[in-house]
Amino acid sequence: MSTVRPPLATAEALLADGTTVELRPLGPDDHRAVLDLHAAGMSEESRRMRFFGVSRNAPRQAADRLCGPPRAGLLALGARAGEELVGEADCELLDGPPETAELALAVADRWHHRGVATLLLEHLVHAARAAGIRFFEADTLHGNHAVHQVFADLGLPVERRYTQGEVRIRVPLDERDERYRSAVDERGRSADVASLAALLRPASVAVVGASRREGSVGRTVLTRIHQGGFAGPLWVVNPHADEIAGAPAHSSVSALPAVPDLAVLAVPAGAVPAVAEECGAAGVRALVVLTSGLGPQEARGLMRACRRHSMRLVGPNSLGMAQTDPAVRLDAEFGGAFPRPGTAGVAVQSGGVGIALLSRLAWLGIGVSSFVSLGDKYDVSGNDLLQWWEADGRTDLALLHLESFGNPRAFARTARRVTGSIPVLTVDAGRSTAGRRGAASHTAAAATPTVTREALFRQAGITATRGIEELVEAAALLRAQPLPAPRGAVAVVSNAGGIGILAADACAEAGLELPELPTELGKLLPPGASVRNPVDTTAAIGPTELALFLRALEREEAVDAILVCLVPTALGTTPAQDPVRALLEGPARRRVPIAAVLLDQQVPVRYRTCADGGMVPVYSDTVAAARALAHARDRARWLAEAPPAPAEAPDCDRSTARSLIDGYLTAHPDGGWLDPLSTADLLEAYGLPLTTAVWARDEHTAVAAANGLRTLGHEGKVALKAYWPGQVHKSALGAVRTGLGTEAEVRSAYRDFTERFGPELAGAVVQPMAAPGVELLAGVVQDRVFGPLVVLGAGGTAADVLADRAARLAPLSERDLTTMVTELRSAPLLTGSTGAPAVDLAAVRSVLARLSRLADDFPELVEADLNPVILRPDGALCVDARVRLERRPSFDPYLRRLRRPVAAEAE
């Protein structure tokens, strides 16, 4: 721990009942508030439990201790609701046990049982870990049941030692305790849902800024709420009118006959902060801000009001929201028609996308449970809505359009949990062409926004589509049909050979299998039909024959899904002859999913109702149908996999790495690339297999090093690599010489470096030549939003040309270690499928796991590039590595806190 009190982060977070509190470090200015908390805020019995007695001096002594000049070993954190300090938690290093701090808690009596102590503890645990504290200890009275319950519910292991009337508690602060993270998740989910009730199930609503003018935003929303049949009181606020749309208008929110749960704001941008503050002071619990064009000052004022008064916020620049629950029926948006009631939750950032998506869902017949236009997303986000839909008891399908992520790793963790019970689909918005940064490693060049988002979606089990049409196509299948088996083997059936071939091609391009079918099935088809997959039934087949064939096909174990492609023919001109009847007279939900393609259909996808009332999705294009089946197959695969276990990386020397990184950044405050020897030391601390290397500052040292290393090198040869600070791509600069077998060759190579690079040259690295093998690159890039991204791909000098890569966000799971390898196009070179011996895949997995652990432990590691990593049957060896460090704050993505939008940050 440092010699001064390390900074504690200020954050805002939700209590169990949805109230917002601000968590911030205690300092001298908080002395009066801390004194009041321990004196006036706590009963005599509470003080007895806290201080083990009833001394009148105890509150002042506590305030003096916590709010005095900063001193080593003390962390003190307070929770404020508005201007009131409602609780504090502190810890101070003990003189005895190393890395152990004495813990104390105090919560005002009237704030008990609202989660104050637990929330403070979570944030204090985070700060203590960052300060090097590994254990909390605390003394409590045996009868202090409230504190014992706090520790029992925390999620961390608790050791108790009982003495006369007292209990000594010891809590290990394990950073990777999954039970603790799950407990934090559950508390966060519960608090989030509680805070959103006023927004998504309001009992009363006020529209602030509705005008007399027909067609204005506020007036339109007011009218739609009326027409939608909102079940509760609806009020209008406009100081310049007595009546609007037949309803009395009130001069202000404070003048309303009662406090609304939700206020919809359609006022000028400059008025938004003052109106929000008035709403909060009156007791409003949620805002939907339709206004756009807020500047930084208005944004800050809006957020201050929301946080101060515990209001959840949708927007600004929102299209509005809708809730179709019959008990609510709220249509507070100015888009298209009121969404039909249903079970699909929809959240979008773009209002235009929202209108288009709702229109397509309505035409298809998919109803909506709730719709939210997030707009500029200052507060309520996709993560919040996933948690609401998970708990609302109505939603069984989630559709998202997100252009940005506030806390991607927290979003991924939530989505991974939610996707286990309901499909979550998204439009992958904001794709961009992969760029290359001249000063970046190969790994950094691979870390485009597209690659990073794809990794996020893949790990979370989210179905990512490339447009609204594809999103609706996939949703149509997932909502109405069972999932296929993870194998994804499709039987294509058509009444015309040409359309069957197109469908087979589309399935193959989507990565679906077309298995061989038993020839016995041909007995069920007309003469001249082909039972090869794709099946050509010929145009002579009728509904009854087709229905019998489909039922037989459904029973085949080799078939996981059926795609029926039909074209209109003269033989099917009457309803009795229509082959589509074969789909509609049977059950909609079968053992395997079934989808159809009708080439004469005028819309991309629609439902056809079956005899049992179920639905079969019918597409107008084979590519769309194949894509939808592939998405369903991918979801089935994701669900079939065991819950991901964290990747194991044993025997990592974190303290050595910490010392090395701190030492470098102390000497280089602006960061930079580590020199070769420091790079080797850092990688060695985490067990990464870097080849032997000797540093040579001159020609003579290089020759001596080469002589010593030749016995280790392949064919007795060495490599010489020039080095200077800031160097990245050595090969492209001609700074590498390989296969040097004699002293003369080493001298010549070093002299050439000296002549070419001049005084810039700092020296050279001498390495034994590695035996040939399969070359890969492995690396890490720290994204300021997404966190560390681990990349695996084809390596060597052609790494960027081949662009054969797989990526995942750290920390990796054991599943990620396997799928990253199998996703590579070059995977057959690793598994021995090409006839060459298989490489040591366990060594590949170990490299990935250790890189993931290193990046997750140290956010200061902003780039690491191991290229090439040479893989052979007997192991892996990295022959070149680069590492770049920068000062980065410690960030726990799982710590409960409300997001801080950039537009609303303080100047």
N, C-alpha and C positions, 0 to 999 in steps of 0.2 A: 504494500500500500504506500502511496506517495506521502510526502511529508506535509502536504496540505490536503484539506478535505477535497476529494475529487468531485467534479460537478455532477449533480443529479439532473436528469433531463426533466423539463416541464412538459406535462402532457394533460390532455383531457380525456376522461373515460367515463363509462356508464356504470352506475351502481346496479344492484339486482333489480330495483324497481324502475329502471330506465332513467333515473335522475343523473344529470351530468355533473361531475365534480372536476376541479382542476387539481392536479398533483404537482407540487413544486417543492424545491428544497427550502428548508427553514433557515432563516438568517436573523440578524439583529433586528430587522424591522418587524419581525413576527413575535417579538417578546410578549407584548400585551395579548395577542391572540392566543399564544400558547398558555399563558397564565390563566386567561379566561376559560380556555378549554378544560384545564385541570381543576379549576376552582368552581366557577359558576356552571360550567357545562357538565360536571360530573357530580353525582350524589355522594354522600359520605360513604355509602357502601361501595360504590365504584372506586372511590379513591383508596379505600382500604384494600380492595382487591389489587389495585394498581401498585400501591406503595407499601403494602404489607403492614399498614398502620394508618392512623388518622392524624398525623402531624400537620399542623396548619402551615408549616413552612415548606412542605413537600411540593405544592404546585409552583411556588417561586423558585425553588431549587431546580425543578425540572425545566422551567423556562430559562433560567440562567445557564444551565448545562447545554440546552439545545440551541440557544440563540446567542451564545457568546461568540467571541472571535473564532474563526475557523481553526481547527486543530486536527492533527493527524489521527486517523483511525475512526473518525465519527462521520456517520451518514444519518441525516435527519430529513424526513419527508413529511409534508403536511398535505391534507386533503381539504379543499375549500369548496363549499357550495355557495355561489355568489360571493359575499364578503365574509361569510362565517367559516372559521376553521372548525371542521367537524371531526377531525381525527388526525393522529400523527403516529408514525412508526419510525423508530431509530435503532441503529446498531452501532456498537463501538468495540474496536479490537481489544481483546483481552491480553493481559501481560503473559498469561500462561500458555495455553494450547495455541500452536501456530495456526494461522489462517482461520481463527475462530473469533466471532464477534458476539457480544452480549446484546440481546434483542429486547425491545420494549414497545408496547402498544398502548394507545389511549384513544377512545372514541366517545364523543359526547353522548349522554344517555338517550336523548331523543332521536339519535341517529343509529341506535342499535338495530341489528337484524336487517340491515339494508346493504350489507356487503362492503362497508367502508374498510374494516380491518383487513379483509382478504385482499381487496384491491391494493391497499397500501403495501401489504406484504409482497404481492407479486412484483410491484415496481421496485421495492427495496431489495428483493432477491436479485433482480436484474442488475441493479447498481452495485450490489455487493459482489456478485460474480465478476463484473468488470473491474472492480477494485482488488481482486485477488482473494476475496473472502470465500471460504469453502464450507464453513459451518456456522449456523446460528445456535446460540444457547440462550435459554431464558429460564428464570425461576418463576413459578406460579403457585398460588395457593391451591390446595387440593380441591377446594370448593368453587374455584373459578371456572364454572362449567362453560361459560361463553368462550373464554380463551381456549380451553381444551377443544371445543368444537371447531374453532377457527383452524387450529393445527390439524385436526382430524380430517377436515374437508379440503385442506390446501392441496393435497395431491403428492406432496413430498413425503418420504419416509420420516417417521418421528420416533426417536428413542427417548424413553422416559425412565427416570430414576427417582424413586419415591423415598422421602425422608419424613420426619415428623411434621405432618401437616403441609408439607411443601412437595413440589414436583420439579425436578430439574429436567428440562426438555432440551434435546439436541436434534438439530435438523440438518442433514447433509444437503448441500445445494448442488445436486448433480445436474449439470447443464443438459444432459441428454436423457433425462427421465421422461419417458413417453407417458407414463401415468400422470405426471404433473402437467404436461402439455395438454393431455386430454381433459383434465379437470379444468384448466384455464379455458379451453375451447368451450366446454359445457357452460361455464359461468358466463362467458362472453355471448354465447348463443342465447341464453336465457335473458340476459340483460338487453340484448339487441332486440329481441322479439317484444319484450315489455315496452321498450322505448318507441317501437313502430306502431303500437296499437292505435294511438291517436291519429296517426297518418293513414293507416290502411283499414281501420275499422272505427272511424270517428262516429260519435253519437250526435255531434252537432258540427255545423260548418258555417263559416263567414266568408263571403267574397268581398275583399277590400279593394276598391277601385273600380267596381262595376259602374258603367256610365249609362246615360240615357241613349247613347248613340248605338243604333242597330249595327251589328257587324264588328263592334269593338271587341277586343279580347275578353275583357272582364264581363261585358254584357253577354257574350256568347257562352262563356263558362257558366254564368248564372242561369241562363236559359236551359242549358244542357242538364244542369243539376236538377232543375225543376222537372224537365221532361223525362229524365231518367228515373224519377220516382224515389229520390232520396228519402230514407225512412225517418230521419231526424229533423230537428229545427234547422232552418236555413235563414241566415241573416245577411243583409247588405250594408256595407259601410261606404258612404260617400258624403262628405261634408257639404257638397254643393247641390244636393238634391233631397227632396222630401220623399220621393217614391221612384222606384225603378222596376219596370216590368211588373207592375201591380203589387210590389212588395214595399213596405216602408223602408226608407233608407235612414241609417243612423249616422251621426256625425263622426263617431270614432269607435274604436274597438271597446274602449272603456265605457262607452254609452250603451252597449248592447245589454239586453235584459238578462243574459247569462253569459258565462265564458264558453266560447266554442272550443272543441277539441282541436279543430283544424281551421287554419286561415289560409285562403288562396289569395295571393297578392298579385294585382294587376295595376300597379302604380308606377309612375315615372322612376327611372333609376335613382335619381337623387333623393327620392322620398323613401326608398326601400329601408335604409337603416333605421330611420325614425319610426316607421310603421312597425318594423320587426321588434324594436325595443318596446313599443306600446303593447304589441301582442304579448310579448314575454312578461311584461309587468302585470298584465291583466290575468295571466295564468294559462294562455294558449300553449298547447304542448307540441304542435307540429305546424310547419309552414310548407306551402307549395308556392314557389316564386316563379311566376310566368315571365316577369320582366327580364329583358336582355340588356346588354351594353353596360353592365356595372363596371365602373373603374375601380382601381385598387382601394381607394378610400371607402367607397360604398361597400365593396366586398368585405373589407375588414370590419366595418360597422355592422353589417349583416351577421357575420360569423360571431362577433362579440356578443350580440344580442341572443343569438341561438344558444351559445354555450353558457352564457350567464344564467339563462332562464330555462335550461334543459329542454329546448325545442329541437326536434329533428327537422331537417330541411331537405326538400327536394328542389333542385335547381341551383341557381337561377337559370334563366333561358330554357325553361321547361315547357313542354307542350301540355303538361298536366298529368293527372292520374285518374284511374278508374278502378272501382271495386265492384264486382258483379255479385258478390254474396247477397242472396235475397234479403238478408237481414239489414243490409246496408244500401246497396244499389246506388253507388255514387259515381257519376260521370262528370268529373271535374277536369275536363280537357277540351281543347278546341280543334281536335283533329277530325277524323271521319265519323262514321256512325258509332253509336255506343256498342262496345264489344258484346257479343252474345255471351251469356253465362256459360262457363265451362271450367276446365281444369288445367289450362295452360297459363303459367305465369310468364309475363313478358316484361322485359326491361330494356330500354334503348337509351343511348345518349343523343342520337340525332332524332329530332322530331319528324323529319321527312321519312326516315327509315321506319319510325314507329307507325306513321300513317300507312305506308306501303305494306308493312308486315301485318297490321291489323286487317287491312283490306283483303289480303290474300288468305289469312286465316278464316275470315268471315265467309269468303266465297267457298273455301274448302269445307267449312262447317265445323272447324275447331273452335270451341269456345274458350274464353279467357277467365281465369280466376281473378287476377289483378294485373293491371297494366300501369307501368310507371315510366314516364319520360324523365330521365335523370338530368338532362341538360348539361350544364357546366359541372355538375357533380361535386359541389362544395362539401356535401356531407353524406347523404344516403347514397349507397353504391350498390353495385351488383352483388358484392359480398353480403351486404345487409339483406337484400331481397332473397338471396338463396336461403338464408337462415329463416326468413319469414315463411317462404314456401315450404321449407322442410317441416315447419311446425303448424301450418294453417289447417291441415286436415282436408284440404280440397285439391291442392296442386299436385299433378302427377307428371308434368312436363314443364321444363323451364327453358325459355328462349331468351337469349341475350344478344345485344349488340353493344359492345364496349370498345371505345376508341382509346381508352387509357386505363391504367391500373394504379391505384394509390399504394397498395401493399400486396404485390402479386403473390408472394409466398403464403400470406394469410388467406388470400383468395383461393389459391390452389388447395390449401388444406381443407377449407370449408367445402369447396367444390368436390374434392375427393370423397368427403363424407356424404354429401348430398347425392352425388352421382351414383352412389351405391344403392339408392332407393328409387330415384327418379332420373330419367334421362335429362341431361343438361346440354343444350345445343347453343352454339354461338356462330356469329359471322366473324371471320377473322379479318377485321377491318384494319386498314392502314398498312397493308403489305407494301414493301418497297424493294427495289432492285438491290441485290447484294453489292455493297460498295467495298472498296479496299482503302485502308488508311496506310499511307506510306510508312509511318513510324510504328505500325502495329505488328504484332506477331501474327503468324498464320492463324492462331486461335482467335485473336481479336477480329481478324478479317472475316472469320466465319460467323461472328456473333452479331448478325443483323437483327433488326426488330422482328422480322418474320421467323427466323430460326428460334429466337428466344420465346416468342409467343407460342410457337408450335410445341416447344418443349413444355411450357406451362400447361397447355391444353392436354397434351398427351399424358403427362404425369397425373393430372387431375381426373382423367377419364372423361373429359369434355369432348363432345362431338363438334369438331370445328369444320365449318363449311366456308365456301369462298364467295357467297352471295346470298341474297334474300331468297331467290328461287330455290337454290340448293338446300337452304335451311328449311324451307317449307316442304320440299320434297322428302327430306329425311324425316322431318317431324310427322308427316302423313303416314309413313311406314311404321315408325316407332310407336306411335299412338295407337294404331289399329291392329297391329300384327305381333305375334310372338317373336322373340329373337331367334335367329338361326343358331345352330351349333357353332362353336368358335372356329371350326374348320372352314366354314363358309363355302361349302360345295353346292353349286346351283345347277338345277336342271332347267334348261331353256326349252320351252314348248311353243311352236308356232304353227299357224296354218298356211304359211308361205315360206319357202326356203330362204328367200332373200332377207326377210326381216329376222329370221332366226339366226342367220350368219352375222347380221349387224349386232344383234343382242349378245351373241357369243363373244364377238370382238369387244364389245363394251364391258362385258363381265371380266374378260381377261385383262383389259387395260385397268380395270378397277381393282385388280388383285384377287379376283374370285376364281375358284376352281370350277371346272366343268367335268364331273366324274363320268366314267363310262357307265352305261345303263345296261341292265340284263336284256338280252335279246328276246326273252319270253314276253316282255311288255309289248312287243310288236303285234302279238295276237289281238290286242285290244284296239288296234288302229286299222283304218281302211287299207285296202290293197294299194301298194305303191308308196306307202308311208315309210319313213326312215326312223328307227329308234335310236340312232346315234345322237349323241348330245352335241349340238342342238337337235331336238326332235322336230322333224317335219311331219305333221299329221296329214298334210295335204288339205286343200280347200273342201274336200268331200266330207270331212268329219262334222258330225252334228253335235248338238249340246249334250245329249245323253251319252254318246261315245266319249266325248271329251271329259265329261264329269267322271265316268268310270276310270278313264286313264289317269286323271289327276289323283283320284283316291288311291289307285295302285301305286302311283309314283310317290305319293306322300308316305307310303309304308316302307319304302326302300331306305335302308340304313345309310346308303351312300349319299343320300340327298338331304341337304340341310335347308334348302330354300327352293322355291319354284317361281320362275318368271314366265308368264304366259303372254305371248305376243300375237296379236290378232290383227288381220287386215280385212276390210269389208270385201265381200265377194258376192257374185250374183246368186250363189247357192244359199246365202244367209239373208235374203231380203225380207223374210217374215219373222215376227217375234219368235215363233216356234223353232225357226232354223238358226236363230242368232247364237253363235258359239259363246257369247258373253254370259248367256244363261247358265253355262256350266260353272261359272264362278259364283253366280248369285244364288243358285239353288242349293249349293252346299253351305257348310258352316264357314263363317268369316275367319274364325281363329282355328287353325288346324295344328297338327303336330309341328309343322314347319311354316314359316311365313310364306305368303303368296302375294305376288304383285303382278299387275298386268300392264301391257302396253297396247294402246289402240292408236294406230297411226292417223286415223281420221279425227281424233279428238282435238278440239280447238283450244283447250287450255292445258297448261303444263301438267297439272295433276288435279284429280278430283276423286271423291269417294263414290263407290257404287255400293248400295245397301243390299246385304244378303238376306236370305229368308229368315235367318235367326236374329236379324236386326243389327248384326255387326257390319263392319266396313272393310272393303278391299280397296287399296289405293290403285288408281289407274293413271298411268303416265302417257304422255303423248310422244315420248322419246325414249329409246332404249338406253341412251347414256344416263339420263336422269334416273331411270329405274335401277340400273346397275350401281350407280353412285349410292343411292339410298340403301340398297342391300349391303354394299360394302361398309357403310356407316353402321348398320345394324350388326354386321359381323364383327366390326371393331369393338363395339360396345359389349357384345357377347364375350369376346376374348378378354376384355378388361375385367368384366365381372367374374369370369372363370378363374382368374389368377388369384392366388392367395394374397391376403393383405400384405402390403409391402413391408418387409423388415428392413431396418436401417442397415446400410452397408457397413461391414465390419472392417476396421483398419487398426489392428492391434499394434502395440509397442511403438506408438508415436510419441516423440519426445517434445512435448509442447513447450516446456520451459526453455529448452535450448533454442527452439525456433523463436519464442517470444523475445529472448535476450538478443538474438541476432537482428530481428526486425526492429526492435526498439533502438538498438545501437546504430543501425544504418539510418533510420529516420531522424535520430538526434544529430547525426553528422550531416544529413542531407534533408533539411526540413521540407524542401519542395519535392522530395521523392526522386525516383529514377530507377535505372536498370542496375541490378546487382552485378558485381564483377563475377568472373567465373568461379573463383574459390568460394565466395560467399554463397553463390547459387548452389554449389555442390554441398556445402555444409547444411543449407536449409533443406534441400531435398533429402539428404541423408538422415536428418532428424525425423523425417516422416517415412523412412524406409523406401524411398523411391530409387529404382536401380540405375543410378548414373554411373557410366563407365569411369575407370581410373583416369585421373588427369593430373598433370604436373605443370605448374606455372613456370614459365621461362621469361625472364626480363631481357635476355640478350641471346645472341647466337650461340655462345659457348654453353650456357645453361640448357638451351634447347637440345644441343647435341648430347650432352650428358644425360638429360632426361630420356631422350630417344633410345640411347644405349641401354638404359635401365628398364625400359618398357617393352623392348622388342620381343622378349620371350613371352610377353602376355598377348601380343598382337597376332592377328590372323596372318599367317605366312611370314611372321617375324617383321611385320611392317607397322609404321606409325602414321598418325595424321597430325598436321600442324595447323592451328587455327589462330589467325591474328585477332587481337582484341584491342579496342579502345572504348572509353566510356561513351554510352549512348548507342553503341552499335546494336543493330537488330538482325538484318538479313546478310549474314556473312557470305553465303554462297553467291548471291547476286552481285556482291562487291568484289568477288575474287579473293576473299580472305581465308580460303580453305585450300590446303594441299593434302592429298591422301596418297596412300601407298608408298610412303617414303621408306626405302629399305636400307640406305647407306648413310654414313655421316655426311658425305658430300651432298646428297639430296636434301638432307635436313638443313645444312648450311646455305645451300642455294635458295631454298624456299624462304628461309628467314631473311636473307639479304634482299630477296625480291620484295618481301613485305616492307622492309625498311625503306627501300627505294620508292615504292608505290605510295605508302601511307605516311612517310616522313615522321615529323615530330608527333603526329596524332597517335602513332602506334605506342601502346603502353606495354606490350609484351605479347606472348603467344601461349596457347595451351597445347601441350603435347599429350596425345592419347594413343593407346594401342589400337590398331585397326580391328574393328569388330567383324566377326564372321558374318557372311551374308544371311539374310532372312527376309521375312515380310516386314516392310517398313510402314509404321503408322505414326500419326501425330496424336498427342494427347495434351490437353491444356485447359486453362481456366481463364475466364474473363469476369471481372466484377462489374455488373451493371448497377448503376446508382439506384435504379428503381426495382429491378428484378432480383438483385443479389448475384451470387456467383453462378456462372453457367459453365458446365464441364463439357468439353468437346472431344470426340474421338473421330479420327478419320484417316484416310489414306495419307501417308507421310512422304518424306523425302522432298526433293526439289520440285516435284510435280504436284505438291499438295494443293496449291491454289487452282491449278489447271484441272485436276480431276474433280475437285469439289465433292468428294465422297465423304460425307460427315454425318454423324449423329450427335445430338446435344440433349442435355438434361440440366435442369436447375438443381443445384446442391441444396441440401444434402441428398446424395443418391441413396436409393434403396437397393437391396439385393436384386430385385427384379430389373432395375435400371442397368445394373452391371451386365446382365445377360442381353437385354433387348438392344442396348447400344451397339453391341457387337453384331447381332443378327441383322440389324437394319442396314448395315453397310453393304453397298453393292459389291465390295471386295470381300465380303464374308466368306465366300467359298475358298479363298486363299488361306484363310485362317483355320477352317474346319477340315481341310484335307479333301474337299469335294472335287478339287481339280486333279487329284492323283498325287500331289505332293504331300509330305507328312503334315499332319495337323500341328499347329503351334500350341504352346502352353497357354490355354485360355484362362487358366487360373491366374497366371502372371498378368494377363491383360486386365482381368477383374481387379487384381490387387492394385495395379497402377491407378485405375479409375477411382477405387475406393479411397486411396491415400490422397490423391489430388482433391477429391471432394472434401475429405476431412480437413486438409490443409486450408482450403479456401473458406470453408465454413468457420474454422477457428480464427482465421485472420482476415478481416475485411481489408486490411492494408495491402494484401496481395491482390493487385488489380489486374495483373496479367502473368500467366505462366505458360510457357510454350515448350513442350518436350517433343523435339522433332529432329531426326527420326527416333522412334522407339523401335528397335529391331527385335522381332519376335521369331523364336525358333522353338522346336519341340522341347528344348531343355530350359526355357525361361525367356525373360525379356531383359533388354539392356538399352538404356537411353544413351545416345552418343552425343547429344547436343541439347542444351536447355537454356532458356532465358527467363528471367523473373523480374517484374517491375513492381515497385512498392510505392505507395502514397499514403499519406495520413488519411484515415477514414474513421469516422466515429463508429463505435460498437452499436449495432442495430439488431434488436431481437424482433423478428417479424411476427412472433407469436404473442408478444406483450399486448395486453388489452389497452387500446387507446383509440380515440377518434381521429380521423384523418385531418390533416391541415392542408387545405388547398393552396397552391402557390399564389393564386390571385388574392387570397385573403391573408397572407402572411404579413406580419408587422414589418415596417420599414426598418 
